[in-house]
Amino acid sequence: MDSTRKSILIVLSFFSIYCIWGSTYLLNKIVVSEVAPFYLASIRFFCAGLLIFIIAKGLKLSLKATPKQLRNSALAGFLFLVYGNGVFVWALKFVDSGFAALIAATQPLFVIFLMRILQGSKIKSKSIIGVVLGIVGMYLLVSQDSLELNSESIIGIAMIFTCVLSWSYGSIFVSKADLPTSFFVATGYQMLFASLFLVSLSLFFGETWKLPTTWSSKAQWSMLLLIVFGGIVAFTAFNYLLKEVSTEKVSTSAYVNPVIAMFLGWYVLDEQISTQSLVAAFVLLMGVYFINSKKKIVVFSRFKRNKVQKIKN
């Protein structure tokens, strides 16, 4: 692949995970109001995975995978789609989509801590500032008086945090894991394995299964968009980026997703956006920016230069 084509693919892939995934909070919220969450997710990923394999076959891509690649695909599917997404959708029954998106914006914080713990990556000065801002932002988010908390919403918020942790670990795992050579085929395997896990969970929790023909047209269209764009397009782009750029850069989708999700939640579902939520969003995203920015902080760079000069003297 020549550099120009590769650059275009990377830009389009970032657009997909930024903008398309920002809208999936709203789409999931619409469908989960009518359909059981694990049943919803199982249909979504089974249909998307099946379509991927049909397309891959038409493009004459090899579907072969070693036992190790299949095991890694199954684990990635569980971390991303079963826990990271399926449980997240379940939590949307108790938490507003825009609010949930803001919590999901803490992913870069989780990524940097996990990379420190698992890979020994050094935490830079900017990252420490980012972590502090992230903690302050989350405190502002969950401490506001206008937020109506009950036992169900508290459980929902706690579960969303664990979903973000699962997705963050999955991002680090996939960036190094042995998966099928074609990122498109690898996405298909992850989705099919995830759909099997999700069907099992749906049966275990005794969810009610309703035929898609009985859903409202709004739910049907939302599901179609989730399968085609949120599933096939965006998740394939996500898997591609994890192999082409650093995990931290991929996690910057957390910059844009909450903004889009909050706006759509307000515009379509009349979800309330308080002033404190906007302030919390700004502080939180500033924290994420510091973590991912490669620009040097002038104060720290000057401090280091002065320190070196004193030692020499």
C-alpha positions as CSV (number, residue, x, y, z in Angstrom):
1,M,0.0,0.0,0.0
2,D,1.5,3.4,-1.0
3,S,1.9,6.1,1.6
4,T,-0.7,8.4,0.1
5,R,-3.4,5.7,0.1
6,K,-2.4,4.6,3.6
7,S,-2.7,8.2,4.9
8,I,-6.1,8.6,3.4
9,L,-7.3,5.3,5.0
10,I,-6.0,6.4,8.4
11,V,-7.8,9.8,8.1
12,L,-11.0,8.1,7.1
13,S,-10.7,5.6,9.8
14,F,-10.2,8.3,12.4
15,F,-13.3,10.0,11.0
16,S,-15.2,6.8,11.5
17,I,-14.3,6.2,15.1
18,Y,-14.7,9.9,15.9
19,C,-18.1,10.7,14.3
20,I,-19.8,7.4,13.8
21,W,-19.1,6.0,17.2
22,G,-20.2,9.3,18.7
23,S,-23.7,8.7,17.3
24,T,-23.9,5.0,18.5
25,Y,-24.7,6.1,22.0
26,L,-27.9,7.7,20.8
27,L,-28.7,4.7,18.4
28,N,-28.2,2.2,21.2
29,K,-30.3,4.2,23.6
30,I,-33.2,4.2,21.1
31,V,-33.1,0.5,20.5
32,V,-32.5,-0.5,24.1
33,S,-35.7,1.3,25.1
34,E,-37.6,-1.5,23.2
35,V,-35.2,-4.4,23.0
36,A,-33.3,-6.4,25.7
37,P,-29.7,-5.2,25.7
38,F,-27.8,-8.5,25.3
39,Y,-30.3,-9.7,22.7
40,L,-29.8,-6.3,20.9
41,A,-26.0,-6.6,20.9
42,S,-26.1,-10.3,19.8
43,I,-28.3,-9.5,16.7
44,R,-26.1,-6.4,15.9
45,F,-22.8,-8.3,15.9
46,F,-24.0,-11.5,14.4
47,C,-25.5,-9.6,11.4
48,A,-22.4,-7.4,11.1
49,G,-20.0,-10.4,11.4
50,L,-21.9,-12.4,8.8
51,L,-22.0,-9.5,6.3
52,I,-18.2,-9.0,6.8
53,F,-17.5,-12.6,5.9
54,I,-19.8,-12.4,2.8
55,I,-18.0,-9.2,1.7
56,A,-14.6,-10.8,2.4
57,K,-15.5,-13.8,0.4
58,G,-16.6,-11.6,-2.5
59,L,-13.3,-9.7,-2.3
60,K,-11.5,-13.1,-2.2
61,L,-9.9,-12.5,1.2
62,S,-8.6,-15.5,3.0
63,L,-10.8,-16.5,6.0
64,K,-8.1,-18.9,7.3
65,A,-7.0,-18.4,11.0
66,T,-4.8,-20.5,13.2
67,P,-6.2,-21.8,16.6
68,K,-4.2,-19.1,18.4
69,Q,-5.6,-16.4,16.1
70,L,-9.1,-17.7,16.8
71,R,-8.5,-17.7,20.6
72,N,-7.2,-14.1,20.4
73,S,-10.2,-13.1,18.3
74,A,-12.6,-14.6,20.8
75,L,-10.8,-12.8,23.7
76,A,-10.8,-9.5,21.8
77,G,-14.5,-10.0,20.9
78,F,-15.3,-10.5,24.6
79,L,-13.3,-7.5,25.8
80,F,-14.6,-5.1,23.2
81,L,-18.1,-6.3,22.2
82,V,-19.4,-8.5,25.0
83,Y,-18.3,-6.6,28.0
84,G,-17.1,-3.3,26.6
85,N,-20.2,-2.8,24.4
86,G,-22.9,-5.3,25.5
87,V,-22.7,-4.4,29.2
88,F,-22.4,-0.7,28.3
89,V,-25.7,-0.9,26.3
90,W,-27.3,-2.6,29.3
91,A,-26.2,0.3,31.5
92,L,-27.8,2.8,29.1
93,K,-31.2,1.7,30.5
94,F,-30.3,3.6,33.6
95,V,-28.0,6.4,32.4
96,D,-28.4,9.2,29.8
97,S,-26.5,8.5,26.5
98,G,-24.6,11.9,26.7
99,F,-23.7,11.3,30.3
100,A,-22.5,7.8,29.5
101,A,-20.4,9.1,26.7
102,L,-18.6,11.5,29.0
103,I,-17.7,8.7,31.3
104,A,-16.4,6.7,28.3
105,A,-14.2,9.7,27.6
106,T,-12.0,8.5,30.6
107,Q,-10.7,5.7,28.3
108,P,-7.3,7.4,27.7
109,L,-6.8,7.7,31.5
110,F,-7.3,3.9,31.7
111,V,-5.1,3.2,28.7
112,I,-2.2,5.2,30.1
113,F,-2.4,3.5,33.6
114,L,-2.7,0.1,32.0
115,M,0.3,0.7,29.7
116,R,2.3,1.8,32.8
117,I,1.3,-1.4,34.8
118,L,1.4,-3.9,31.9
119,Q,4.2,-2.5,29.7
120,G,6.2,-0.3,32.2
121,S,5.6,2.8,30.0
122,K,6.8,5.9,31.7
123,I,4.1,8.4,32.7
124,K,5.2,11.9,31.5
125,S,4.6,15.2,33.2
126,K,1.8,16.1,30.8
127,S,0.1,12.8,31.5
128,I,0.1,13.4,35.3
129,I,-1.6,16.8,34.6
130,G,-4.1,15.0,32.4
131,V,-4.9,12.4,35.1
132,V,-5.5,15.1,37.7
133,L,-7.7,17.0,35.3
134,G,-9.6,13.8,34.5
135,I,-10.2,13.1,38.1
136,V,-11.5,16.7,38.7
137,G,-13.7,16.4,35.6
138,M,-15.2,13.2,36.7
139,Y,-15.9,14.6,40.2
140,L,-17.7,17.6,38.7
141,L,-19.6,15.2,36.5
142,V,-21.0,12.9,39.2
143,S,-21.3,15.5,42.0
144,Q,-23.8,17.9,40.4
145,D,-27.1,18.5,42.2
146,S,-29.1,18.2,39.0
147,L,-28.0,14.6,38.6
148,E,-30.7,12.3,39.9
149,L,-28.9,9.3,41.4
150,N,-30.7,6.2,42.6
151,S,-29.5,2.6,43.2
152,E,-30.0,1.7,39.5
153,S,-28.2,4.7,38.1
154,I,-25.3,4.3,40.5
155,I,-24.9,0.6,39.4
156,G,-25.2,1.8,35.7
157,I,-22.4,4.3,36.2
158,A,-20.2,1.8,38.0
159,M,-20.7,-0.8,35.3
160,I,-19.8,1.8,32.6
161,F,-16.5,2.4,34.3
162,T,-15.7,-1.3,34.2
163,C,-16.7,-1.4,30.5
164,V,-14.2,1.4,29.8
165,L,-11.6,-0.6,31.6
166,S,-12.4,-3.7,29.5
167,W,-12.3,-1.7,26.2
168,S,-9.0,0.0,27.3
169,Y,-7.3,-3.4,28.1
170,G,-8.7,-4.8,24.8
171,S,-7.1,-1.9,22.8
172,I,-3.7,-2.7,24.3
173,F,-4.1,-6.4,23.8
174,V,-5.2,-6.2,20.1
175,S,-2.3,-3.8,19.2
176,K,0.1,-6.7,20.0
177,A,-2.0,-9.8,19.5
178,D,-1.6,-12.4,16.8
179,L,-4.8,-12.0,14.7
180,P,-5.8,-12.9,11.1
181,T,-3.7,-10.9,8.7
182,S,-6.7,-9.1,7.2
183,F,-8.0,-6.6,9.8
184,F,-11.4,-6.9,8.0
185,V,-11.6,-10.6,8.6
186,A,-10.2,-10.2,12.1
187,T,-13.2,-7.9,12.8
188,G,-15.6,-10.5,11.5
189,Y,-14.3,-13.2,13.8
190,Q,-14.4,-10.9,16.8
191,M,-18.1,-10.1,16.0
192,L,-19.2,-13.7,15.5
193,F,-17.5,-14.9,18.7
194,A,-19.0,-11.9,20.6
195,S,-22.5,-12.8,19.2
196,L,-22.2,-16.3,20.6
197,F,-21.2,-15.0,24.0
198,L,-24.0,-12.4,24.0
199,V,-26.7,-15.0,23.0
200,S,-25.6,-17.1,26.0
201,L,-25.8,-14.1,28.3
202,S,-29.3,-13.2,27.0
203,L,-30.5,-16.8,27.6
204,F,-28.9,-16.8,31.1
205,F,-30.6,-13.6,32.2
206,G,-33.9,-14.8,30.6
207,E,-34.3,-11.8,28.3
208,T,-37.4,-11.5,26.2
209,W,-36.7,-12.0,22.5
210,K,-38.9,-9.9,20.2
211,L,-38.7,-10.3,16.4
212,P,-37.3,-7.2,14.6
213,T,-40.6,-7.0,12.7
214,T,-42.4,-6.1,15.9
215,W,-40.0,-3.2,16.7
216,S,-40.9,0.4,15.9
217,S,-39.5,1.8,12.7
218,K,-37.2,4.1,14.7
219,A,-35.6,1.1,16.4
220,Q,-35.3,-0.8,13.2
221,W,-33.5,2.0,11.4
222,S,-31.3,2.6,14.4
223,M,-30.3,-1.1,14.4
224,L,-29.5,-1.0,10.7
225,L,-27.3,2.0,11.2
226,L,-25.6,0.2,14.2
227,I,-24.9,-2.9,12.1
228,V,-23.6,-1.2,9.0
229,F,-21.9,1.9,10.2
230,G,-21.3,1.4,14.0
231,G,-20.3,-2.2,13.4
232,I,-18.8,-3.0,10.0
233,V,-17.4,0.5,9.1
234,A,-16.3,2.0,12.4
235,F,-15.2,-1.2,14.2
236,T,-13.2,-2.3,11.1
237,A,-11.6,1.1,11.1
238,F,-10.8,0.8,14.8
239,N,-9.0,-2.6,14.3
240,Y,-7.1,-1.2,11.4
241,L,-5.9,1.8,13.4
242,L,-4.8,-0.3,16.3
243,K,-2.3,-2.0,14.0
244,E,-1.2,1.2,12.2
245,V,-0.9,3.9,14.9
246,S,-0.3,3.9,18.6
247,T,-2.9,2.9,21.1
248,E,-2.9,6.3,22.7
249,K,-3.7,8.0,19.5
250,V,-6.6,5.6,18.8
251,S,-8.0,6.4,22.2
252,T,-8.4,10.0,21.2
253,S,-11.8,9.1,19.8
254,A,-12.8,10.0,23.4
255,Y,-12.2,13.7,22.4
256,V,-15.1,13.8,19.9
257,N,-17.5,11.0,20.9
258,P,-18.9,12.7,24.0
259,V,-19.5,16.0,22.2
260,I,-21.4,14.3,19.4
261,A,-23.3,12.1,21.9
262,M,-24.3,15.0,24.2
263,F,-25.5,17.1,21.3
264,L,-27.5,14.2,19.7
265,G,-28.9,13.2,23.1
266,W,-30.1,16.8,23.7
267,Y,-31.4,17.3,20.1
268,V,-33.1,14.0,19.6
269,L,-34.0,12.6,23.0
270,D,-34.4,16.0,24.9
271,E,-31.7,14.9,27.4
272,Q,-30.7,17.8,29.7
273,I,-27.2,19.3,29.6
274,S,-26.4,21.3,32.7
275,T,-23.8,24.0,32.9
276,Q,-21.8,21.8,35.3
277,S,-21.8,19.0,32.7
278,L,-20.4,21.3,30.1
279,V,-17.7,22.5,32.5
280,A,-16.9,18.9,33.5
281,A,-16.7,17.9,29.8
282,F,-14.3,20.7,29.1
283,V,-12.0,19.8,32.1
284,L,-12.2,16.1,31.2
285,L,-11.3,16.6,27.6
286,M,-8.5,18.9,28.5
287,G,-7.1,16.1,30.6
288,V,-7.4,13.7,27.7
289,Y,-5.6,16.3,25.5
290,F,-2.7,16.6,27.9
291,I,-2.3,12.8,28.0
292,N,-2.2,12.5,24.2
293,S,-0.5,15.7,23.2
294,K,3.1,15.4,22.1
295,K,3.8,19.1,22.5
296,K,6.2,20.0,25.3
297,I,5.0,22.1,28.2
298,V,7.2,25.2,28.3
299,V,7.3,25.4,32.1
300,F,8.6,21.9,32.5
301,S,11.1,22.2,29.6
302,R,12.5,25.4,31.1
303,F,12.7,23.8,34.6
304,K,14.6,20.9,33.2
305,R,17.0,23.1,31.3
306,N,17.7,25.2,34.4
307,K,18.2,22.1,36.4
308,V,20.8,20.8,33.9
309,Q,22.6,24.1,33.8
310,K,22.9,24.2,37.6
311,I,24.3,20.7,37.7
312,K,26.9,21.7,35.0
313,N,27.9,24.8,37.0
